[in-house]
Amino acid sequence: MSAFDYALAFSRNIGWVSEAEQASLRGKRVAIAGMGGVGGFHLLTLARLGVGKFNIADLDTFELANFNRQAGAGMASIDRAKVEVLAEQARQINPELDLRVFPQGVRADNLEDFFRDVDLYVDGLDFFAFPAREMVFAHCHARGIPAITVAPLGMSAALVNFLPGGMSFADYFQWGDRPELEKAVRFLVGLAPNALHRHYLADRSRVNLAERRGPSTVMACSLCAGVAGCEALKILLGRGRVLAAPHAVQFDAYRNKLGHTWRPGGNRHPLNRLAIAVAGKMLGMADNAVRP
């Protein structure tokens, strides 16, 4: 077996990044909460980019229902902790990784440790993990840690970045103390104001936000990892234009369409408020649940 050589393993990156930039990526630490739908793909993509340090968290195990979309999901990984399986796969790419594993997920009592020494946070949490996502993004905003969220919607990737000194997650999505169902609607609208994915849903009965369920595709998860990888490269190396909230970008591969929105005020923007109200009516939410 050949000995591992970092320079050789990631030499094909050189050209799109310089040798000095590749060396810089080796010293960067990225935190990823969630090793499920998109989180596992994020980890493996960034490991192949040559990022050398990670903090990863997940408290779940793999099951058959994960097979359609999740990196690491397979017969050999059923009932195994997602964070352990993905850590093994990442170390197969780079056995020299500095990898800190949090098998209990991200919680209030380990938040400081999870974000220790971190240069960037990439969101991999389940769509409906509202308390954890609020806590994590609030911590990033308070500590000046850049944060990326890329959501797999249909066969698309929906990107919103949150940068130090810029608009916060809380200000953009405007969750506040609203009910969970409205948080879900506001998350969807804020992530993809153009909703490019809405036109080709084959069976609407498979979507029920109140019951925390919806369909998914591996194409969207793979797209998300590519988008997150590009944003991570720009942020970690300090080069290239990074669009941050209230900008949102969605690329839909099924429709071959790109949407870019700029909504000052986030979900306070009149167009977003209208979209939230319409979605709320469609879901049968009470009028007072879709207040501006």
HELIX and SHEET records of a PDB file:
HELIX    1   1 TYR A    6  ALA A    9  1                                   4    
HELIX    2   2 SER A   11  ASN A   13  5                                   3    
HELIX    3   3 GLU A   19  ARG A   26  1                                   8    
HELIX    4   4 GLY A   39  LEU A   49  1                                  11    
HELIX    5   5 LEU A   64  ASN A   66  5                                   3    
HELIX    6   6 MET A   75  SER A   77  5                                   3    
HELIX    7   7 LYS A   82  ILE A   93  1                                  12    
HELIX    8   8 LEU A  111  PHE A  114  1                                   4    
HELIX    9   9 PHE A  130  ARG A  143  1                                  14    
HELIX   10  10 PHE A  169  PHE A  173  1                                   5    
HELIX   11  11 GLU A  180  LEU A  191  1                                  12    
HELIX   12  12 LEU A  196  HIS A  199  5                                   4    
HELIX   13  13 ARG A  204  ARG A  206  5                                   3    
HELIX   14  14 LEU A  209  GLU A  211  5                                   3    
HELIX   15  15 VAL A  218  LEU A  237  1                                  20    
HELIX   16  16 GLY A  266  ARG A  268  5                                   3    
HELIX   17  17 PRO A  270  MET A  282  1                                  13    
HELIX   18  18 ASP A  287  VAL A  290  5                                   4    
SHEET    1   A 8 ASP A  98  PHE A 102  0                                        
SHEET    2   A 8 LYS A  53  ALA A  57  1                                        
SHEET    3   A 8 ARG A  29  ALA A  33  1                                        
SHEET    4   A 8 LEU A 120  ASP A 123  1                                        
SHEET    5   A 8 ALA A 147  LEU A 153  1                                        
SHEET    6   A 8 SER A 156  PHE A 162 -1                                        
SHEET    7   A 8 HIS A 247  ASP A 252 -1                                        
SHEET    8   A 8 LYS A 257  TRP A 262 -1                                        
END                                                                             
